[in-house]
Amino acid sequence: MFQVRIHGRGGQGVVTGAEMLSIAAFLEGRHAQAFPSFGSERTGAPVVAFCRIADKEIRLREPVMEPDALIIQDCTLLHQVDVFSGLSENGYVVLNTNHTLEELGLAEFTQRFRAERVVTVSATDLSLKHVGRNAPNVPLLGAFAAVSGVISLDSVIAAIRDKFSGKVAEGNIAAATEAYNIAKAAMEAAHA
């Protein structure tokens, strides 16, 4: 079973991102579950959502405490919440930022992870460019597909088409595809 924890803020599409990730896995013929963990938080408050992907039925129903991957939609959470809690050294990290790991104060910390498994993508900028609003969740799914290989970009695109239509779908597909390509390039650079 592959477990993903998504950190963000209310209004950024954290829950929708987890749902779309589970749809992408389902479209590949796998079992998936997605669920949020929040109370009555308002827009801007920290929110966490979870997604599990497996080749057999998933019976587990508790929050993901030891994720295989983290998707961090808002880097301001890095110093407010222990977003890296439970992540193993073999884990994946996809972080929405236009800053380097050094600028975020994470260079030393992230050295314990494999370089090609920690990727930063300016998903906010990509969503503003392609969709016209701050919705980093979908571009981050594209980057996650590139980094982890757990789902394909084609499945992410199919999940986008399942959730959205028209210009919104096309804009999100463009944002996810560009994020996928950015993440692939970053991974190749890490191997060089």
C-alpha positions, 0 to 999 in steps of 0.5 A: 500500500502506498500512502500519501499525506497532503498538507495545505490551507483551507481553500487551496483544494487539499481535499479535492487533490486527495480525491483526484489522486484516488480517482487517478489510481482507480482509473488505473484499476487500483484500489484507493481511498481519500479522506480529509482530517479537519474540523470547522477550519476556516479558509487559510487554516491548516488542513490535511488530507490523506490518500491510500493506493493499493492493489487490493482492498483497503480496510485501514481507515485511520489517518496516515501517520507514516506516509510514503509521500508528502505533497505540501501545498503551502510552504508557510506550513513548514514552520507551523506544522511538523509536515515531515512527521513519519516520512521515511528516508525513502519517501517522496516530497513534492513542495509548492514553492518558487524558493530553493530548499536552501532559501527555505532552510531545508537544505540540510534536513532534506539531505537525508532523502534521495535528491530525486525524491524531493522536488519543488514546483511553483504550483501556485504560479502554474495554477495562476498562469493556466487556471487564473486562480491560486489552486496548487493542488492539480499541478502538484498532482502532475509533479507527484506523478513524475516524482513517484511513478505511482500514477501516470500523467495520463491518469491525472489528466483523466481525473481532471476531466472527471472533475472539471470540464471546459476551460477549467479542465484544459487549464488544469491539464496544462498546469499539471502537464507543465508541473510534471515536466518541471519535476521530471527535469528536476529529477534528471538534474538530481541524477546528473 
